[in-house]
Each structure stands twice: as structure tokens, then as C-alpha cells.
Amino acid sequence: MKKVLALILSLSLALGMLAGCGGGSASSGSGDAGSGSSAAQGGQLNLFTWQGMFPQEVLDGFTAETGIEVNYANFDTDENMLAKLETAQGGDYDVIIADDYIIQTVIAEGLAQKLDTSKLSGWGNINPVYQGQFYDPADEYTVPYGAGVQTIVYNPAAVNVEINGYADLWDSSLADNLGIIANYRVINGMVLKTMGESYNTEDTALIEEAGQRLLELAPNIRLIKDDNLQDDIISGEVGAAVMYTSQVTMAMMANPELEVVFPEEGIGLGIMAMFIPSQAPNADAAYQFIDYILRPEISAQCFEYMGYYCTNLAAEEHISEEYRSFLTLPDHFGETEMIQPISAEAEEVHNRVWTEFRSACGQ
């Protein structure tokens, strides 16, 4: 519980579907990793990901064991990560952790190197459920590092409706009592799911229709935010929320009386993964770090800290009993779908209807 309470105070979450404060032993700021000259000498690993992806003791343990200092640089969005990696032409960084959809672009642009899995003794620990996905179908470039779904959480004592799916969020009894994350593809996709459509439809007319239905939800919206939405359902600021998995974990640990709903219309699944950039200055250190993280007991520490679903099958038995039900994939999942890149035309419509919705919500 101490870990979760500390995380509630410090964690800043941003996830295309998922979604994760920690810092590196060399640097925990939000700046770039630098030129990598120290890494070229074998003494530094340039790690680039969101804030809060590793407990400090894991990073310190890696340094103590290998002598390799971790320079932990942060980005705020996947798109900013991609821009920096493109500018560096696949260099500067040794290990990057990002979301599935952006990794597809990284690979297509030749900015990730194929993995030599013979250097990863823990490769077999990966849960195959999270492999073979659209962004890396042959598992040539990536190692999964967490997964999540958009989930509805509500407090039965604070709402007057039983919630079983997305469609229930339109109930008038939820007026000014609903919080949602600020990812437009997730929330627009939620509406598409109530229409029986795919998150990834290219039909702009359907996206327009979803936008009109979304406007009807505006009276129920109290908050639209990505960061620490779990605090608002814990405090009672909202009675129900659509949240990322890590936020759900923190909310449920703080208040077990909350109800978690895996929407009957279908569930959006997202995966974060590690990869080694094509021109990584210290690829040897990258392999050592990835293999260290793949150790079951180390991986379990990371997942307890982050609050995302564990993608390391061998680590599950090392997860504390109080966390296990939140961090392992539920058996009662229904249909899942991953949000994928779509055409510029479809993206433009998504952005427009989302802007109109936020304006209608006064946010």
C-alpha cells in the first residue's frame, strides 16, 4: 500500500491506450539523453520514456550490478518522442519505451533495430498474449513492458445507476458526475463502440455521428483529464470515471468498494514496449538492461510500481497478493481491440469532433 500511496502523490500518466515517477540514477529530469559519448565508453545507458516507469531501487540495482549508470530522460507524448528520435536519426538513446501505435511508425521509418534474442535470457518469460501484435507481428523489435485497457470505475454509493458498459454513461442520473481521460481516440472510440463500430474506422461519416452522440454526453462530464483522475473518484469529486489501468489500480487499492467495469461493448487494449533505436550508442548496455527487467522478481517490482497489467508471465507469481488481482489480465475479458494509426482525413475529423465536445463540456 505504501507504494501505491506514494505513486498517487507523484505519478503523471499519459498513455495512448494505457498507459504510467521515478528517475534515473544519472538524471531524472525531462531533458534529452544527450550525445551518448559516455555511453560509447560503456559506462552509461540512455533510457528515454515517460516519467514514473521504474522504481528507483530497480534502476539503482541495475547500476550496482553492472556498473552502468542510467541516464533517465523523459518525454510527455509519444509524438514528441518520435520527433526527437527522428532528429537523432535513431541515435542518442539506448532503450526507449513507448506505446504500440507509435512504435509501428518507428519501425516503418527504420529507427529501431532488430533484436538478437540470444542476448536476452529472459525472452521466454514474456506472456505470449502480448506478442505478435500489429506493431511488431513477428516480435522482431520489441519487448512488452506493460499493458492496459480503458476501464469504467464507479462508486455505487455515489451513483444511482448500475453501470455495465459505455452506453450507461449517458444516463441522466450521472449529470455532472463523470470523469474521463483526455485521450480523444479512446473517448471517441468509446462512442464508436456503442455504435457497434471499430475504434479504427476510416468512415468519416461514422466518426461524425460519434461526435454528435458525444455531444449528448457533455451534461454528464465534470472532468476531462489524464493526470491523476483516480484522485477524483477516491475523493468523491466524481462518482464514475473512464480511466487507464494504472489509475484503476490506485483507485481500487485506496477504496475496494469501487466497482470496476469491463464494458460489454468491447475493450480497448494497449501495450507499451521497449525497443533499441537503430543507432543506439550503447546497444550492449541496452541488452543488459532489458534482460535485467525481464527477470521475474525485477519485473514484478516494476509492475507493482506502475500499476499496469503484467506482461511477464514468469513475474506473476512474484507479485504481492494484494496487487495480483489488479495486475494480471482478468479471465472474463470480452472482445478486445487495439487502437491503430488511421488516415489523416479520419484523424482530422476525430480532432474536430473532440474539440467541439470539450468546448461543450466547458473544458
QUIGI-V407654 format. One record per pair of residues at least 24 apart in sequence whose ideal C-beta (glycine too) atoms are under 7 Angstrom apart, sorted by sequence separation. I is the first residue (numbers start at 1). J is the second residue. D is the distance in whole Angstrom. If there is no record, write none. Layout:
i: [I/I]
j: [J/J]
d: [D/D]
This chain:
i: [44/47/50/78/82/166/303/43/44/45/46/47/48/49/50/86/115/233/43/45/47/85/114/115/188/44/46/48/114/166/167/166/107/112/20/21/22/104/21/22/104/20/22/103/20/22/23/48/100/103/22/25/101/107/24/25/100/14/150/22/25/33/12/103/12/33/150/11/32/180/10/31/178/182/26/177/178/179/182/183/25/26/27/28/30/53/175/176/178/179/180/182/25/26/27/48/175/177/181/24/27/46/170/174/176/24/46/47/49/170/24/46/47/48/49/97/169/181/23/45/45/170/179/169/32/190/179/179/36/39/36/35/250/34/249/33/179/32/33/178/246/177/180/181/246/14/16/177/178/179/180/181/245/246/14/177/178/181/245/245/174/267/267/269/262/266/267/269/270/199/266/267/268/269/270/262/264/194/262/266/268/193/262/193/252/163/249/155/158/249/189/153/159/18/158/159/17/186/16/15/155/16/154/154/152/153/152/153/150/151/150/151/153/148/149/148/151/164/166/148/153/163/165/167/165/166/164/165/155/156/154/153/154/153/153/151/152/151/151/152/149/150/149/149/147/148/147/147/146/144/145/18/145/18/19/144/145/18/143/17/142/143/142/15/17/142/141/224/224/133/199/198/200/207/214/218/224/199/200/202/221/130/202/204/208/215/200/204/207/211/215/218/207/210/214/218/202/204/208/211/215/207/211/143/189/185/146/148/115/147/148/146/147/188/112/113/146/112/113/147/112/113/146/185/188/111/112/145/184/188/16/111/113/120/144/184/110/119/17/106/122/125/100/103/120/121/184/99/100/120/125/103/122/99/100/122/98/120/97/97/97/95/96/95/96/130/94/93/127/126/127/91/94/126/127/90/93/94/125/126/90/91/94/125/90/94/125/89/91/125/94/95/85/94/95/95/129/134/133/134/14/13/13/12/68/68/8/66/8/19/18/20/18/19/62/15/62/13/13/13/46/45/104/44/100/101/101/42/45/58/101/40/45/8/39/40/7/39/58/45/58/36/4/36/39/55/55/54/4/55/17/19/1/17/18/17/53/16/18/15/20/20/19/18/7/7/3/3/17/16]
j: [68/71/74/102/106/190/327/68/69/70/71/72/73/74/75/111/140/258/69/71/73/111/140/141/214/71/73/75/141/193/194/194/136/141/50/51/52/134/52/53/135/52/54/135/53/55/56/81/133/136/56/59/135/141/59/60/135/50/186/59/63/71/51/142/52/73/190/52/73/221/52/73/220/224/69/220/221/222/225/226/69/70/71/72/74/97/219/220/222/223/224/226/70/71/72/93/220/222/226/70/73/92/216/220/222/71/93/94/96/217/72/94/95/96/97/145/217/229/72/94/95/220/229/220/84/242/232/233/91/94/92/92/307/92/307/92/238/92/93/238/306/238/241/242/307/76/78/239/240/241/242/243/307/308/77/240/241/244/308/309/240/333/334/336/330/334/335/337/338/268/335/336/337/338/339/332/334/265/333/337/339/265/334/266/326/240/326/233/236/327/268/233/239/99/239/240/99/268/99/99/239/101/239/240/240/241/242/243/242/243/244/245/248/244/245/245/248/261/263/246/251/261/263/265/264/265/264/265/258/259/258/258/259/259/260/260/261/261/262/263/267/268/268/269/269/270/270/271/272/271/272/146/273/147/148/273/274/148/273/148/273/274/274/148/150/275/275/358/361/271/337/337/339/346/353/357/363/339/340/342/361/271/343/345/349/356/342/346/349/353/357/360/350/353/357/361/346/349/353/356/360/353/357/290/339/339/306/308/276/308/309/308/309/350/275/276/309/276/277/311/277/278/311/350/353/277/278/311/350/354/183/278/280/287/311/351/278/287/186/275/291/294/270/273/290/291/354/270/271/291/296/275/294/272/273/295/272/294/272/273/274/274/275/276/277/311/276/277/311/311/312/277/280/312/313/277/280/281/312/313/278/279/282/313/279/283/314/279/281/315/285/286/277/286/289/290/329/338/338/340/226/226/227/227/285/288/230/288/231/244/244/246/245/246/289/244/292/244/246/247/281/282/341/282/338/339/340/282/285/298/341/281/286/250/281/282/250/282/301/289/302/281/250/282/285/301/302/302/253/305/268/270/253/269/270/270/306/270/272/270/306/308/308/308/305/307/304/305/339/339]
d: [7/7/6/4/7/5/5/6/5/5/5/5/5/7/7/7/7/7/6/7/7/5/5/6/7/6/7/7/6/6/5/5/7/5/5/5/5/7/4/6/4/5/5/5/5/6/7/7/6/7/6/5/7/5/6/6/5/6/5/7/5/5/6/6/6/4/7/5/6/7/7/6/5/5/4/7/6/6/6/7/6/6/5/5/4/6/5/7/6/4/6/5/5/4/6/4/6/6/5/4/7/6/6/4/5/5/5/7/6/6/2/5/5/5/4/5/7/6/5/5/7/7/5/7/7/7/5/7/7/6/6/7/6/7/4/5/4/7/5/6/6/6/7/6/4/6/6/4/5/4/5/6/7/5/6/6/7/6/5/6/6/6/6/4/7/6/7/7/6/6/4/5/6/5/7/7/7/6/6/6/6/4/7/5/6/6/4/7/6/7/6/6/4/7/3/6/7/6/4/7/5/6/6/4/7/5/6/6/6/6/7/6/6/6/6/3/5/6/5/7/6/5/4/7/4/5/5/5/6/6/7/5/5/7/6/6/4/7/7/6/5/5/6/5/7/6/7/5/5/6/5/7/6/7/5/5/5/4/6/6/4/5/7/7/7/5/5/6/6/6/6/7/7/6/6/7/5/5/5/6/4/6/6/6/6/7/6/6/5/3/6/4/6/7/5/5/5/5/7/6/5/7/7/6/6/5/6/5/7/6/6/4/4/5/5/5/7/7/7/6/6/5/6/6/7/6/6/6/6/6/7/5/7/7/4/7/6/4/6/7/5/5/6/6/6/6/4/6/5/5/6/6/3/6/7/6/7/6/6/7/5/6/6/6/6/5/7/5/5/6/7/7/5/6/4/5/7/6/5/7/3/4/5/6/4/7/4/6/6/7/6/5/6/4/6/7/7/6/7/6/6/6/6/5/5/7/7/6/7/4/6/6/6/6/6/5/5/6/6/6/7/6/6/7/6/6/6/7/4/6/6/5/7/5/4/7/6/4/6/5/6/3/6/7/7/6/7/6/4/4/6/7/6/7/4/2/6/6/6/7/5/7/7/6/7/7/6/6/6/7]
